[in-house]
Every structure is written in structure tokens, then in C-alpha cells.
Amino acid sequence: MIVSVNPATGLEIARYETHTDAQVEEALGRASAAQKDWRKQKLAVRLAALRRVAATLRANKEHLARLITQEMGKPIVEAEAEIEKSAWNCDFYAEHAPRFLADSIVPSNATESRVVFDPLGVVLAVMPWNYPFWQFFRFFAPAMAAGNGAILKHASNVPGCALAIEDVLRKANVPDGLSRSLLIPSSRVAGLIADPRIAAITLTGSTPVGASVAAEAGKHLKKQVLELGGTDPFIVLADADIELAAQTGARARFQNVGQSCIAAKRFIVEEKVADKFVAALSKHVSALKVGDPMDRSTQIGPIARADLRADLHKQVEQSLSEGATLLLGGKELEGAGAFYAPTLVDNVTSDMTACREEIFGPVAPVIRVRDVETAIAVANDTEYGLGAALWTQDISRAHVLSHEIEAGAVFINGMVGSDPRIPFGGIKKSGYGRELGEFGIREFTNIKTVWVGPAQV
């Protein structure tokens, strides 16, 4: 039994029976059969289906956004934006897949050779709760365009979203069975990975879970794309626009109640401007409205689960015991729901919990450094490497420094985000492989060389 609970109230929403072994077997068989037919369809047919998915998402945006907010607590305005972004991704690949998947001709004097991009098959998608629609459609839109199918194992606290995704695809007349949502516990994922009908695996989640899935996939020599945790640095140099950096930093840290892999996790600030930046950041954090996530004016809703809130509070308390200074928040809010006060912690150092561990919640740690070189060294002093933000008005220097920052993406004078037009993914313990853009659609293809010898006379 899987139970859905509203984190804003602590009340049960619904109960769902887990799928039986027979139902899983049926889903795998239907997905495999559907994909074999889907890969043979003309690209125009596949892309027309993607456009229908985008239209269906938009037509049902209000209902789907409310479901997100009810199950994991995202403020309703952000939930609506998530649905819209998922639709945008479908439209993007519907427009650009022909170019991304076109055969690449290899120049040769004697032969005609080319590189082609064939689908791999059915991909197992193990997805998290923090962006329950976007994380799936970020993967599925390009994978579907390329001719693949999918089996979705979603997080256990968003079962309604998992079934709603399947319903969206059904309403959009995507071939029956091409994508199925399975309500199963994590203990049954290894069996799916081992199944010969699963060709590859994509996972978005924590680093420990990613390591476990990668180990299972490695046993069966199956391709994986892993987008894992992060402790993304938000570097503010002395010549930055401090007010804009602070305003953007507040959004970058507290988006989705701080529950984002690419949220700004460590504010690394040059000492010359640290006081000014902290004052400005404190102003913006103090102004954040905490409340009912269904209220359109709410900016901070609940943490997705009560146990996650308890873990977050332990991390904050540990950091304070290690010498950090509490400026704002630092407490669980009283009343129903898993609410946590927006928190600002100053004088953090790299050996503290707030830096060593990923802080998945509305907590902003500030690290003061003496110069640019130290800022880069501190930014890289982590086992993670997902995204990074760099703030400076010297753009030429910023481009040079971007090569020194160990991350899958560096955003100069902006907040790190995902965008269908550009590749997304990390290095180190933040995972490997890329989603989105031209590179993302090719991750789940067989990049095949086709060599043609010279004509016989």
C-alpha cells in the first residue's frame, strides 16, 4: 500500500495498491511491444504525438498543478510553472528533433559513411518527488521523439502524480503501453533493471540512491544517465552587483522551498562585500511569505515530508554547534504541516555540515572568503559538481574562471536553471550523462556508424 499525504496539513489524501508482479510483467510486455512499433513510426508521427502531449498538459494545467501542490507542497504558482515548462519541453523537441536526430554525413574520398541515431528501447525512469512532472517530461520528451518507450517508477509520496502522467499520455493518444507508471517500492527496482526488456536507466535523485542503481545497472551492462545531488556554489565577487545578486540569490536558494538539486546551496562571498551582501540577502529572505501553498501569494510552502523536515533541522543545529551564526529562522514552525522557517546562516566554513552535506530545504549558508582564488577553491571543495553561479561585472574574467569551476553548468550573473535548449547534468558525485538540448536527445540512442564501401565496377 502506498499512502499519499498532504505535507501542508499532515492529512492523508489517498491510498493506492502497489502493482503486483503480474501487473509489472504485463506493463513490461506492453511497453516492449509498443516501443518496437513506435520506433518504426515516421519521425513526423512521433513529433505530432509530442505536440499533443504539450497541448494536453496545458489544457489540464490547473488540475495537474493542484495535484503537485497537494502531494508534495510546492507553492501553486510554481506548480503551474512546472506544468508549463513540461509542455514547453515537448514543444521544443517537436520542433528541433529533426535536426538533432538527422544523419551525420562523414566526409570521405572513397566511401559514403554516416552516423545515425537509433532508439535503444524501453528506458526505466526512476524519478524524484521535487519536480514530479518536469523530471519525467525532461527525460521522456526527447526519449519519445527518438523512438524509445518508458517505464516510470516514481517517488512513493507522489503516486497521484505518477498516475496522472500516464493519464496525460493516454489523453494525448500516445500509443497504449508506450509509457507505464508502476506503483512499486524501491526494493523492486533491481528486478526491473535486470529485466532484458529494459534497455537503459535514467535516475534523478540522491547520490546514495544513484550509486545503488548504477551498481545494479553495471551488473547488466546497461546504459545510465544519473542526475544526483548537489551543493551548488553561488559565488559573489567584490565587483558584483550586490543588490541584484542578493535578490537573485534568494530566488535561487528558496525556489521550491529549497528542495532543488540546482538550488544555490552555498553562498561564497568575498569579504570586501560580505556585510553588504548578507544584509541585502537577509532583507529578501525576511520578505518571503510562508503559508498555505494553495494561496497564490505564498512563496514558501511545507517541506515535502515531515521526516525530511526533521533531517533538515538536525543539519542546521549541527552547523550551529560547529560555529555557524544564525541570522534568520532555524526552526520548525508550529502547527499542522511540515513547515520550516526560511533560514540564513552566516560564518559557515567548508568543514561544517551546511557545506559538507546537501541541504535540501529553505536554508542559506554564507561562506566569507578573502579573494577570488579562495572562492574558486572553496567552490570546488565538494564531492558534488552539478551547477554553479558566478557573480562579477568583469565578463572576460568570468569566462576564464568558469573553466576553473568544477560543475556541469556555470551561470554568470544569473541563477542556475534547466532549459530545454541547453544540456543539463553534473560531474563528480552529481552524476553523469546529459539531459536536454541536442546532447540530451542522443543519450538514449545507439550512435551507430554506417559505412558504405566504394561502388563495384
N, C-alpha and C positions, 0 to 999 in steps of 0.2 A: 504494500500500500504506500502510495506517495501522497503526502499531505501538503497542500498549498496554504500558506499563512500570510496574511497581510501584515507587513512589518510596521506599518503606521499605527495599527490597532492591537496587534498580537492575536487577532481573531482568525479562526480557520475560514478559508474561502471554499475549499472543496477537497475531496479525496478521490484519488484515481487508482484503479487497479493496475499493477505492473503487468507488462506484457509477458505472456507465457513463452516457454521455449517453442511451442508450436507456432505462436504468432510471430515470433522473431524469425523462425525458419521461413514462414510464408513471406514476410517482408523482404528478406534477403533474396528469395527466389524471384519475387515480382520485380524487385529493383534491378536484379541482374538481367532479367528478360527485357524489361523496359529500356534499360541502357543499351543493350545490343541493338534494339531497333532505333533508339534515339540517335546513336552515333551515325546511322546511315541516312538520317534526315538531312536535307539540304540546310546549309547554314541559315538561309533566309527563313526557313520554318522555325528553327531554334530561336532565332532572334525575335521573330514575331511573338513567340511564347514569352520571351523575356519582357517585351513591351506590355503584354497583357498582365504579367505579374506586377509590373510597376503601376499600372492603372488600378489593379485590384488593391494593392497596398494603399494607394491614395484614397480610393473610394471607401475604404474601411479604416481610415486613419484614426478617427475618433475612438472607435471601439477598441482597436488594437493598442492605442496609446493608453487607454484606461486599464487595459489588461496588464500592460507593463507596470504601470504605477501601482496597481493593486498587489501584484505578485512580488515586486522587488523594491518598490518605494521611490522610484525615480520621479522627480517633480514632473507634472503633467506636460508642461511646456517642452521640457527636454525629451519626454517620451514621444510627443508628436514629431519633434525634430528627428528623432531616431527613425521613425517610420518613413518620413520624407527622405531621409538620407538613404535608406534601404532602396526606396523607389528610384532615386537618382542613380544609384549604382547599377540597377538593372537597365535603366535607360542608357547609361554611359556605355556599357558593354554591348547593348543592342546596336549602338551607333559605331563603335570602334572595333568590335571583334573581327570584322572582315579584314581590317588592316593588320591586327595583331596576329591573326591565325593564317595569314596569306603565306604561301610557299615562298621560301627564300632561295633565290637562284644563286648558285655558286659559280663565279666566272671560271672558265676552263678553255684551253685551246682545243682540246681533243674530244671533250665529252660535255654532256649537259647533266649537271648534278644539281640537286636542290635539297633543302631541308624542309621537312613537313612536320606538322603538329597534329598528332593523332591523340584522341582521348585515352585515358588509362583504364577507365571502367567505373565501378561504384566506389565512391570515397566515403569513408567513415568520418563524420564530423562530430567531435566531442567539444561541446560549446559551454560557455560560462553564463552566469545569470546577469552580469552587469549591463550588457547591451544585448538582450535576448533575441532581438530581430536583426540588428545590424551585424552582429558577429556571424550569424548564419548567412545572410544575404551577401555579406562581404566576400565570403568564400563561394557561395552557390551560384551567384550570377555569372562570374567568369567560368566556373567549372561546368555549369549547364550549357553555356554558349559553346564551349569546347567539345561538348558531346558526352559529358560524364553524368552519372547519377549520384545519389547521396543517401546515406543512412544517418539520421540525426540522433545522437544521444545527448540530450540537453541536461542542464543542471537540474537537480532534484527539486529546487524551490521555485522553478518556473515551468511546471508541467502544462499549465494552461497556454502559455506562450508557445511551447513546443507543438501542441496540437493545433493551435491557431495558425502556425506557419504551414502545416500540412493542409489546413483548410484554405488558406490563401492560394496555394498552388492548385488545389482542386478547383476553386472558383475561376482561376485563370486558365483552366483547361490544359494544364501541364499534363503530359501523359500519365495515366494512372500507375502508381508504383514507382515512378522515377525517383521520387524522394519520399522517404517514410520517416516518421518520428517514432522512436521507441522509448517507452517509459520503462526503464530498467535501472537497477542500481549500478554503481560504478564497478562492483565486483564482477559484473558480467561483460565488461568492455573487452577484457583479454580474449574471451571467446569470439567476439566479433572480429577482433584484429586477426585472429588465427584463421578465420573462415576464408577459404580460397576465393569466394565471391567478392571479398573486399580487396580492392587493388591498392589503396593508399589511405593515409590517415591525415586529417588536419585537426589540430587541437589549439584552442585558446584557453589558457588557464594558468595555474600556479606552476612554478618551476618544479617542485617535487612531483606533481601530477604529470607534467610534461616528461620528466625523466623516466617515470614508470611506463608511460605509454610508448616512449621511444625505445625502451628496453624490450617491450613486447613486440613492437613492430620490427625491431632489429632481428629478433629471433626468426622472423619470417621474411626478412629482406624486403620489407615494404616501404615505399616512399612516405616521408612525413614532412609536413610543414607545421612548425611549432611557434606560436606566439605566446610568450610566457610573461613572467613578472618584470617589474622594472623599478628602479629608484631614480627616475629621470631628474637630472640636474637642470635647474633654471638659473643660469649664470648671469649676474648683473655686474658689468664692469663700470668703472668710475665715470666714463663718459656717456653712459646710457641716459635715455630719457626716463628719469626715475619715476615720475608720476604715471606715465604710460606703462612702464614695466610693472609697477605695483598693481595697477588696475587690471592689466592682463594676467599677472601672476595670480591674483585672487580667483579669476575665472579658471585659469589653468590648474589650480590646485583643488578647487571646490566644485568643479563640474561633476555631475552625477554623484554628489555628496562625497567627492574624493575617491570614489570607487572606480577608478580607471587605470589601466596599465600605463597609459601615457600621460597621466596627470603629472604636474610638476610635483616632485616628491622631496627635492632638496633645493632650497634657495641658497645659492652660493654667491655671496656679495662682497665686493671689495670694501675694505674698512673705511676708505675715504667717504663713501656714500652710504654706509650701512645704517647709520642712525636715521638718515633721511628716508631710506627705502623702508626700513622697519616701521617708521611712523606712518608712511603712506599705505603700506600693506595692512597695517593694523586698522586704519580708517576704513578700508574697503572690506576687510573681514568682519569688522564690527557691524557693518551695514547690512550684512547678509540676513535675509529673513528666514527663520526656521519655522516650520509648521506643517499643516496638512498638505501632502504632496498633490492632492487634487485641487488645491487652491492655486489659481494661475499666478498669484503674486509670490508664491513660495519658491525660494531658491535652494533651501536645504531641507530635504526630507529625512526619513529614517535611514539608518544602516539596514542593509538587506535582511540580516538575521540577527537575533539577539546574541547568539554566541560570537558572531563576528564583532559586535559592539564590545563585548566583554574582552575579547582579544585585543582590540584596538586600545581600550583603556589601560590594559596592562602594559602595552608598549609605551604609552605616554607616561605612565607612572614610573616605569623603568628608566626612561630617558631623563626624567626629572631627578630621580635618585642618583643618576650618573653625573649630574651637574648642569643640566639644561635649565633655562629660565622660562617659566610660564608667564606669558603676557595676556593671553585670552583663552577662555574655555577650559579645557582639560577635565571635563566631567560628563558623566551620563546625565541626561535630562530626565527629570521626574515625570511620572505619568505613563499613560499607555504608549506602546510602541518603542522601537529601538532607536531613539533619537540621541544624538551626541552633539554637544556644543561645538561650533566652529572654533578651532584651537590654533593658537600661534605660539610657537616655542622658539626662543632665541638662545644664542650662545651654545649652539649644538656643535659637537666635534665629530670627526669621522669614526671614532671608536664607539659612539653611542648607539643605542638601539634604533633611534629615529633615523640613523644613516645606514646602519648595517642591514636592517630589515626593511622590507617593503611595507610602508604604512598605507593601508587600504581604507582610507576614511578621511574625514574633514580635519586634517591636522597638517599644519605648515611649519616645518623646521627651518630655521635660518642659521647658516654657517658663515661666519665672518672670516675673510682671508686677506692677506696683506697685499697681494698683487695678482696679475694675470696668470703668471706661471703657476702659482699656488692654486688658483681657481681651477685651472685645467687639470692639475694633478689630483685635486680633491674630487672633481667631477668623474675622473677615471678610476678613482679608488673605490670600486664596487665590483661585485661579481656580475652585475647586470649591464646591459647595453642596448636599451630599446630606443628611447628618444632623448633629445636634449634641446634646450632653448638657450640662445646666447644673445645678450643684450649689449649693444655698443653702437655708437654712431659712426664708427670707422668701419665701413663695409669691407674695404680691402683687407683690413686686418681680420675681420670676422671670417672671411673666406679662407684665409690661411689657418686660423685657429680651428675652423670646422674640420680640417683634416686631422687635427690632433685629438679631437674628442671621439672617444670610443663609443659609438652608438649607431643604430641603424638609420637614424634621421637627425639632422640638426636644423632647427628652425631659428633663423636670425630675426630678432626683433618681432617675435610672434610666439603664440602658444603652439605646442606640438599637437598635431591633429592627423586624422586619417582622411584621405581624399581619394576617390576613385581614380584620379588622373596620375597619381604618383605611387611608387612602390612603398609598401609598409612591412616592417619586420625588424628583428633585432639581431644582435650578436651576443657572444658570451652566454651567460645563463638566461638571457632573454629569448633564446630560441634561435631558429634558423629557417631559411626559406623566406619567400616574399609573397604577400598578397597585394592585390590591386595593381592598377596600371598595366602596362604591356608585360612586365615580368610576372605579375600575379596570374594572368590567364594561362601562362605557359607552365606553371608549376605542376599542374596535373595533366600534362600531355607527354606523350612519347615524342621527344625531339629526334625525329628519325631522318637519317641520311638516305637519300635515294640517288644512286649513282648509275648513270647510263653510259655504256661504252660507246666507242665510235661505231658509226654505221658500217656494216659489212658490204663490201663491193663485190 
